Amino acid sequence: MIFPLEQLVEFKDNIYEITVAASHRAYQMAKINDPEIAANYDKVVCVAAKQLFTKKVNYRIEEKK
Protein backbone atom coordinates (compact mmCIF):
# COMPACT_ATOMS: atom_id res chain seq x y z
CA MET A 1 0.00 0.00 0.00
CA ILE A 2 1.15 3.51 -0.70
CA PHE A 3 0.11 6.59 1.24
CA PRO A 4 -3.69 7.00 0.95
CA LEU A 5 -3.60 10.28 -1.01
CA GLU A 6 -7.14 9.93 -2.31
CA GLN A 7 -8.50 9.63 1.21
CA LEU A 8 -6.35 12.56 2.28
CA VAL A 9 -7.73 14.76 -0.51
CA GLU A 10 -11.31 13.77 0.30
CA PHE A 11 -10.84 14.31 4.05
CA LYS A 12 -13.24 17.06 5.19
CA ASP A 13 -12.08 17.59 8.77
CA ASN A 14 -8.97 19.33 10.05
CA ILE A 15 -6.05 18.03 7.98
CA TYR A 16 -3.54 19.18 10.61
CA GLU A 17 -5.23 17.04 13.27
CA ILE A 18 -5.14 13.84 11.24
CA THR A 19 -1.53 14.51 10.18
CA VAL A 20 -0.46 14.86 13.81
CA ALA A 21 -2.51 11.79 14.76
CA ALA A 22 -0.85 9.74 11.99
CA SER A 23 2.56 10.87 13.18
CA HIS A 24 1.81 9.87 16.77
CA ARG A 25 0.31 6.55 15.68
CA ALA A 26 3.34 5.80 13.49
CA TYR A 27 5.60 6.46 16.47
CA GLN A 28 3.54 4.07 18.63
CA MET A 29 3.64 1.35 15.98
CA ALA A 30 7.39 1.69 15.43
CA LYS A 31 8.06 1.64 19.16
CA ILE A 32 6.24 -1.68 19.69
CA ASN A 33 7.37 -3.20 16.38
CA ASP A 34 3.77 -3.68 15.25
CA PRO A 35 3.44 -6.84 13.13
CA GLU A 36 1.09 -5.06 10.71
CA ILE A 37 4.05 -3.07 9.39
CA ALA A 38 6.04 -6.18 8.50
CA ALA A 39 2.96 -7.97 7.16
CA ASN A 40 2.19 -5.18 4.68
CA TYR A 41 5.77 -4.29 3.71
CA ASP A 42 4.78 -0.64 4.04
CA LYS A 43 6.23 2.42 5.64
CA VAL A 44 4.97 2.89 9.15
CA VAL A 45 3.40 6.30 8.40
CA CYS A 46 1.40 4.80 5.52
CA VAL A 47 0.02 2.04 7.74
CA ALA A 48 -0.80 4.55 10.50
CA ALA A 49 -2.59 6.87 8.06
CA LYS A 50 -4.57 3.98 6.61
CA GLN A 51 -5.66 2.95 10.12
CA LEU A 52 -6.91 6.46 10.83
CA PHE A 53 -8.71 6.96 7.53
CA THR A 54 -10.45 3.58 7.77
CA LYS A 55 -11.33 4.27 11.42
CA LYS A 56 -9.51 1.14 12.59
CA VAL A 57 -7.85 3.48 15.09
CA ASN A 58 -9.52 6.61 16.45
CA TYR A 59 -7.94 9.70 17.91
CA ARG A 60 -9.07 12.51 20.13
CA ILE A 61 -7.69 15.86 21.10
CA GLU A 62 -6.88 16.26 24.75
CA GLU A 63 -7.56 19.61 26.30
CA LYS A 64 -4.70 21.20 28.21
CA LYS A 65 -5.49 21.89 31.85
ROVO-92912 format. One record per residue: residue number from 1; residue in one letter; chain; x, y, z of N, C-alpha, C, O in turn. Coordinates in nm, 3 decimals. Layout:
N
{node NUM,"A","A",{X,Y,Z},{X,Y,Z},{X,Y,Z},{X,Y,Z}}
...
This chain:
65
{node 1,"M","A",{0.084,-0.117,0.000},{0.000,0.000,0.000},{0.088,0.124,0.000},{0.191,0.127,0.068}}
{node 2,"I","A",{0.049,0.222,-0.074},{0.115,0.351,-0.070},{0.032,0.445,0.017},{-0.077,0.409,0.061}}
{node 3,"F","A",{0.084,0.564,0.040},{0.011,0.659,0.124},{-0.126,0.686,0.063},{-0.137,0.710,-0.057}}
{node 4,"P","A",{-0.231,0.684,0.145},{-0.369,0.700,0.095},{-0.400,0.844,0.054},{-0.476,0.913,0.123}}
{node 5,"L","A",{-0.342,0.890,-0.057},{-0.360,1.028,-0.101},{-0.504,1.062,-0.135},{-0.551,1.172,-0.106}}
{node 6,"E","A",{-0.575,0.967,-0.196},{-0.714,0.993,-0.231},{-0.798,1.021,-0.107},{-0.880,1.112,-0.106}}
{node 7,"Q","A",{-0.776,0.942,-0.003},{-0.850,0.963,0.121},{-0.808,1.095,0.186},{-0.890,1.162,0.249}}
{node 8,"L","A",{-0.683,1.131,0.172},{-0.635,1.256,0.228},{-0.700,1.375,0.157},{-0.741,1.471,0.223}}
{node 9,"V","A",{-0.711,1.369,0.026},{-0.773,1.476,-0.051},{-0.921,1.488,-0.018},{-0.973,1.599,-0.011}}
{node 10,"E","A",{-0.988,1.377,0.002},{-1.131,1.377,0.030},{-1.164,1.405,0.176},{-1.281,1.422,0.211}}
{node 11,"F","A",{-1.064,1.410,0.262},{-1.084,1.431,0.405},{-1.142,1.570,0.429},{-1.085,1.669,0.383}}
{node 12,"K","A",{-1.253,1.578,0.499},{-1.324,1.706,0.519},{-1.297,1.772,0.653},{-1.332,1.889,0.672}}
{node 13,"D","A",{-1.236,1.701,0.746},{-1.208,1.759,0.877},{-1.073,1.831,0.875},{-1.018,1.859,0.769}}
{node 14,"N","A",{-1.022,1.861,0.992},{-0.897,1.933,1.005},{-0.780,1.845,0.962},{-0.750,1.745,1.027}}
{node 15,"I","A",{-0.715,1.882,0.854},{-0.605,1.803,0.798},{-0.485,1.802,0.892},{-0.411,1.704,0.899}}
{node 16,"Y","A",{-0.464,1.912,0.965},{-0.354,1.918,1.061},{-0.373,1.814,1.171},{-0.278,1.746,1.210}}
{node 17,"E","A",{-0.495,1.800,1.220},{-0.523,1.704,1.327},{-0.491,1.561,1.284},{-0.425,1.488,1.358}}
{node 18,"I","A",{-0.536,1.521,1.166},{-0.514,1.384,1.124},{-0.366,1.359,1.090},{-0.317,1.247,1.105}}
{node 19,"T","A",{-0.296,1.464,1.045},{-0.153,1.451,1.018},{-0.077,1.427,1.148},{0.011,1.341,1.155}}
{node 20,"V","A",{-0.110,1.503,1.250},{-0.046,1.486,1.381},{-0.082,1.349,1.439},{0.003,1.280,1.495}}
{node 21,"A","A",{-0.208,1.310,1.426},{-0.251,1.179,1.476},{-0.177,1.066,1.405},{-0.137,0.969,1.469}}
{node 22,"A","A",{-0.158,1.077,1.274},{-0.085,0.974,1.199},{0.060,0.968,1.243},{0.118,0.860,1.253}}
{node 23,"S","A",{0.118,1.082,1.270},{0.256,1.087,1.318},{0.270,1.018,1.453},{0.362,0.940,1.475}}
{node 24,"H","A",{0.178,1.049,1.544},{0.181,0.987,1.677},{0.155,0.836,1.668},{0.220,0.757,1.736}}
{node 25,"R","A",{0.062,0.798,1.584},{0.031,0.655,1.568},{0.150,0.582,1.507},{0.182,0.470,1.549}}
{node 26,"A","A",{0.216,0.642,1.411},{0.334,0.580,1.349},{0.444,0.560,1.453},{0.511,0.457,1.455}}
{node 27,"Y","A",{0.461,0.658,1.540},{0.560,0.646,1.647},{0.525,0.529,1.739},{0.613,0.450,1.775}}
{node 28,"Q","A",{0.398,0.518,1.777},{0.354,0.407,1.863},{0.383,0.273,1.796},{0.436,0.181,1.859}}
{node 29,"M","A",{0.348,0.262,1.669},{0.364,0.135,1.598},{0.512,0.097,1.584},{0.548,-0.019,1.598}}
{node 30,"A","A",{0.595,0.195,1.556},{0.739,0.169,1.543},{0.799,0.128,1.677},{0.885,0.040,1.683}}
{node 31,"K","A",{0.753,0.191,1.781},{0.806,0.164,1.916},{0.778,0.021,1.960},{0.862,-0.042,2.024}}
{node 32,"I","A",{0.659,-0.032,1.925},{0.624,-0.168,1.969},{0.650,-0.273,1.861},{0.619,-0.391,1.878}}
{node 33,"N","A",{0.709,-0.227,1.748},{0.737,-0.320,1.638},{0.610,-0.391,1.593},{0.606,-0.514,1.585}}
{node 34,"D","A",{0.508,-0.315,1.564},{0.377,-0.368,1.525},{0.389,-0.465,1.408},{0.448,-0.430,1.306}}
{node 35,"P","A",{0.334,-0.584,1.421},{0.344,-0.684,1.313},{0.273,-0.643,1.185},{0.303,-0.697,1.078}}
{node 36,"E","A",{0.179,-0.550,1.192},{0.109,-0.506,1.071},{0.204,-0.437,0.973},{0.183,-0.441,0.852}}
{node 37,"I","A",{0.307,-0.374,1.025},{0.405,-0.307,0.939},{0.479,-0.411,0.855},{0.490,-0.397,0.733}}
{node 38,"A","A",{0.529,-0.513,0.921},{0.604,-0.618,0.850},{0.513,-0.697,0.757},{0.555,-0.737,0.648}}
{node 39,"A","A",{0.390,-0.719,0.797},{0.296,-0.797,0.716},{0.260,-0.727,0.585},{0.235,-0.793,0.485}}
{node 40,"N","A",{0.258,-0.595,0.586},{0.219,-0.518,0.468},{0.338,-0.465,0.388},{0.319,-0.409,0.280}}
{node 41,"Y","A",{0.458,-0.481,0.438},{0.577,-0.429,0.371},{0.564,-0.280,0.338},{0.609,-0.235,0.232}}
{node 42,"D","A",{0.502,-0.206,0.427},{0.478,-0.064,0.404},{0.558,0.020,0.502},{0.612,-0.030,0.601}}
{node 43,"K","A",{0.564,0.146,0.471},{0.623,0.242,0.564},{0.525,0.260,0.679},{0.404,0.253,0.661}}
{node 44,"V","A",{0.579,0.282,0.795},{0.497,0.289,0.915},{0.397,0.404,0.909},{0.285,0.390,0.959}}
{node 45,"V","A",{0.433,0.516,0.849},{0.340,0.630,0.840},{0.222,0.595,0.748},{0.109,0.636,0.775}}
{node 46,"C","A",{0.248,0.520,0.643},{0.140,0.480,0.552},{0.040,0.389,0.623},{-0.081,0.406,0.608}}
{node 47,"V","A",{0.090,0.295,0.700},{0.002,0.204,0.774},{-0.077,0.283,0.878},{-0.197,0.261,0.895}}
{node 48,"A","A",{-0.011,0.374,0.948},{-0.080,0.455,1.050},{-0.189,0.541,0.987},{-0.299,0.550,1.040}}
{node 49,"A","A",{-0.159,0.604,0.874},{-0.259,0.687,0.806},{-0.377,0.603,0.760},{-0.492,0.644,0.774}}
{node 50,"K","A",{-0.349,0.486,0.706},{-0.457,0.398,0.661},{-0.547,0.360,0.778},{-0.670,0.357,0.764}}
{node 51,"Q","A",{-0.488,0.330,0.893},{-0.566,0.295,1.012},{-0.658,0.409,1.053},{-0.772,0.385,1.094}}
{node 52,"L","A",{-0.609,0.531,1.044},{-0.691,0.646,1.083},{-0.802,0.673,0.983},{-0.916,0.698,1.022}}
{node 53,"F","A",{-0.770,0.668,0.854},{-0.871,0.696,0.753},{-0.981,0.589,0.748},{-1.096,0.620,0.719}}
{node 54,"T","A",{-0.945,0.465,0.777},{-1.045,0.358,0.777},{-1.113,0.342,0.912},{-1.198,0.255,0.930}}
{node 55,"K","A",{-1.075,0.427,1.006},{-1.133,0.427,1.142},{-1.103,0.299,1.220},{-1.175,0.264,1.313}}
{node 56,"K","A",{-0.995,0.229,1.181},{-0.951,0.114,1.259},{-0.896,0.164,1.393},{-0.906,0.096,1.495}}
{node 57,"V","A",{-0.837,0.283,1.389},{-0.785,0.348,1.509},{-0.846,0.488,1.513},{-0.849,0.557,1.411}}
{node 58,"N","A",{-0.894,0.528,1.628},{-0.952,0.661,1.645},{-0.857,0.747,1.725},{-0.770,0.697,1.796}}
{node 59,"Y","A",{-0.874,0.877,1.712},{-0.794,0.970,1.791},{-0.885,1.075,1.851},{-0.998,1.095,1.806}}
{node 60,"R","A",{-0.834,1.141,1.953},{-0.907,1.251,2.013},{-0.807,1.356,2.058},{-0.690,1.327,2.083}}
{node 61,"I","A",{-0.854,1.477,2.068},{-0.769,1.586,2.110},{-0.789,1.606,2.259},{-0.902,1.621,2.307}}
{node 62,"E","A",{-0.679,1.605,2.331},{-0.688,1.626,2.475},{-0.674,1.774,2.505},{-0.588,1.843,2.451}}
{node 63,"E","A",{-0.759,1.822,2.591},{-0.756,1.961,2.630},{-0.648,1.981,2.735},{-0.634,1.900,2.827}}
{node 64,"K","A",{-0.571,2.088,2.720},{-0.470,2.120,2.821},{-0.539,2.179,2.943},{-0.633,2.256,2.931}}
{node 65,"K","A",{-0.490,2.141,3.059},{-0.549,2.189,3.185},{-0.471,2.303,3.241},{-0.506,2.356,3.346}}
